[in-house]
Amino acid sequence: MPIIENTPSLSIFRTAARGLEAQRLALGAATDNIANATSSRAEDGNAYAIKRAVQTADDRGTRFGRMLTEAKTRLQRTDDRHFPNGRLIGRFRDADAGPTTEITEFDAERFEYDPDHPHADADGYVHYPDVNVVEEMAHMISANRIYEANLTTVEAVKEMLKRTLEI
């Protein structure tokens, strides 16, 4: 395995990439919901199912915390030189963290009385997804801000690496 793959700074890029992907999916789900807020049927003929991006932390975050604790413990036990071989590379092999994101769908409908609508049921009601456009806009703004924060992290790490190479 190449040494560069185990570099802690590259794991930062992997973590940020997972965060960027999570927010891209959240933004896409909110966009789909807004676009289909007035759709009485989806492509399959059923009512549109509202989408949510659900993010969960996997055991990588716990593993990362354990690795940091172990590294700190090793530092406390060694002498002033701390790392006899002068390298930390390889100790944080699995240091990339970040959320795993899944798109979940759920049915929530609102009914509007419109007996002349071609998709009206026997009672004259049309089934629409119960999309709250204001809430979806708030989700979009939040996802956008978190996406920007992840991009800022990537830019900061890139700048640090460039400065390191200039030494």
Contacts in CASP RR format, 6 or more apart in sequence:
PFRMAT RR
TARGET T0000
AUTHOR 0000-0000-0000
METHOD contacts of the structure
MODEL  1
MPIIENTPSLSIFRTAARGLEAQRLALGAATDNIANATSSRAEDGNAYAI
KRAVQTADDRGTRFGRMLTEAKTRLQRTDDRHFPNGRLIGRFRDADAGPT
TEITEFDAERFEYDPDHPHADADGYVHYPDVNVVEEMAHMISANRIYEAN
LTTVEAVKEMLKRTLEI
3 89 0 8 1.000
3 90 0 8 1.000
4 10 0 8 1.000
6 89 0 8 1.000
6 90 0 8 1.000
6 92 0 8 1.000
6 93 0 8 1.000
7 89 0 8 1.000
8 88 0 8 1.000
8 89 0 8 1.000
8 92 0 8 1.000
8 95 0 8 1.000
9 157 0 8 1.000
9 160 0 8 1.000
9 161 0 8 1.000
11 92 0 8 1.000
11 95 0 8 1.000
11 96 0 8 1.000
12 153 0 8 1.000
12 154 0 8 1.000
12 157 0 8 1.000
13 154 0 8 1.000
13 157 0 8 1.000
14 96 0 8 1.000
15 95 0 8 1.000
15 96 0 8 1.000
15 97 0 8 1.000
15 98 0 8 1.000
16 150 0 8 1.000
16 151 0 8 1.000
16 153 0 8 1.000
16 154 0 8 1.000
16 157 0 8 1.000
18 96 0 8 1.000
18 97 0 8 1.000
18 98 0 8 1.000
18 99 0 8 1.000
18 100 0 8 1.000
19 98 0 8 1.000
19 99 0 8 1.000
19 146 0 8 1.000
19 150 0 8 1.000
20 147 0 8 1.000
20 150 0 8 1.000
20 151 0 8 1.000
21 101 0 8 1.000
22 53 0 8 1.000
22 55 0 8 1.000
22 98 0 8 1.000
22 99 0 8 1.000
22 100 0 8 1.000
22 101 0 8 1.000
23 143 0 8 1.000
23 144 0 8 1.000
23 146 0 8 1.000
23 147 0 8 1.000
23 150 0 8 1.000
24 143 0 8 1.000
24 147 0 8 1.000
25 53 0 8 1.000
25 101 0 8 1.000
25 103 0 8 1.000
26 53 0 8 1.000
26 55 0 8 1.000
26 101 0 8 1.000
26 139 0 8 1.000
26 142 0 8 1.000
26 143 0 8 1.000
27 140 0 8 1.000
27 143 0 8 1.000
27 144 0 8 1.000
27 147 0 8 1.000
28 51 0 8 1.000
28 53 0 8 1.000
29 51 0 8 1.000
29 52 0 8 1.000
29 53 0 8 1.000
29 103 0 8 1.000
29 139 0 8 1.000
30 136 0 8 1.000
30 137 0 8 1.000
30 139 0 8 1.000
30 140 0 8 1.000
30 143 0 8 1.000
31 140 0 8 1.000
32 51 0 8 1.000
33 50 0 8 1.000
33 51 0 8 1.000
33 129 0 8 1.000
33 131 0 8 1.000
33 136 0 8 1.000
34 131 0 8 1.000
34 133 0 8 1.000
34 136 0 8 1.000
34 137 0 8 1.000
34 140 0 8 1.000
36 42 0 8 1.000
36 48 0 8 1.000
36 129 0 8 1.000
36 131 0 8 1.000
37 128 0 8 1.000
37 129 0 8 1.000
37 131 0 8 1.000
37 133 0 8 1.000
37 136 0 8 1.000
38 128 0 8 1.000
39 48 0 8 1.000
39 128 0 8 1.000
39 129 0 8 1.000
40 47 0 8 1.000
40 117 0 8 1.000
40 119 0 8 1.000
40 126 0 8 1.000
40 127 0 8 1.000
40 128 0 8 1.000
41 47 0 8 1.000
41 48 0 8 1.000
41 119 0 8 1.000
42 48 0 8 1.000
42 49 0 8 1.000
47 107 0 8 1.000
47 109 0 8 1.000
47 127 0 8 1.000
47 128 0 8 1.000
47 129 0 8 1.000
48 128 0 8 1.000
48 129 0 8 1.000
49 105 0 8 1.000
49 106 0 8 1.000
49 107 0 8 1.000
49 129 0 8 1.000
50 105 0 8 1.000
50 106 0 8 1.000
50 107 0 8 1.000
50 108 0 8 1.000
50 129 0 8 1.000
50 130 0 8 1.000
50 131 0 8 1.000
51 103 0 8 1.000
51 104 0 8 1.000
51 105 0 8 1.000
52 103 0 8 1.000
52 104 0 8 1.000
52 105 0 8 1.000
52 106 0 8 1.000
53 101 0 8 1.000
53 102 0 8 1.000
53 103 0 8 1.000
53 143 0 8 1.000
54 101 0 8 1.000
54 102 0 8 1.000
54 103 0 8 1.000
54 104 0 8 1.000
55 99 0 8 1.000
55 100 0 8 1.000
55 101 0 8 1.000
56 99 0 8 1.000
56 100 0 8 1.000
56 101 0 8 1.000
56 102 0 8 1.000
57 97 0 8 1.000
57 98 0 8 1.000
57 99 0 8 1.000
57 100 0 8 1.000
58 98 0 8 1.000
58 100 0 8 1.000
60 94 0 8 1.000
60 96 0 8 1.000
60 97 0 8 1.000
60 98 0 8 1.000
61 97 0 8 1.000
61 98 0 8 1.000
63 94 0 8 1.000
64 94 0 8 1.000
64 95 0 8 1.000
64 97 0 8 1.000
67 91 0 8 1.000
67 92 0 8 1.000
67 94 0 8 1.000
67 95 0 8 1.000
71 88 0 8 1.000
71 91 0 8 1.000
71 92 0 8 1.000
74 82 0 8 1.000
75 82 0 8 1.000
78 84 0 8 1.000
108 129 0 8 1.000
108 130 0 8 1.000
109 127 0 8 1.000
109 128 0 8 1.000
109 129 0 8 1.000
109 130 0 8 1.000
110 127 0 8 1.000
110 128 0 8 1.000
110 129 0 8 1.000
110 130 0 8 1.000
111 125 0 8 1.000
111 126 0 8 1.000
111 127 0 8 1.000
111 128 0 8 1.000
112 125 0 8 1.000
112 126 0 8 1.000
112 128 0 8 1.000
113 124 0 8 1.000
113 125 0 8 1.000
113 126 0 8 1.000
114 120 0 8 1.000
114 124 0 8 1.000
114 125 0 8 1.000
114 126 0 8 1.000
115 124 0 8 1.000
117 124 0 8 1.000
117 126 0 8 1.000
119 126 0 8 1.000
119 127 0 8 1.000
120 126 0 8 1.000
121 127 0 8 1.000
END
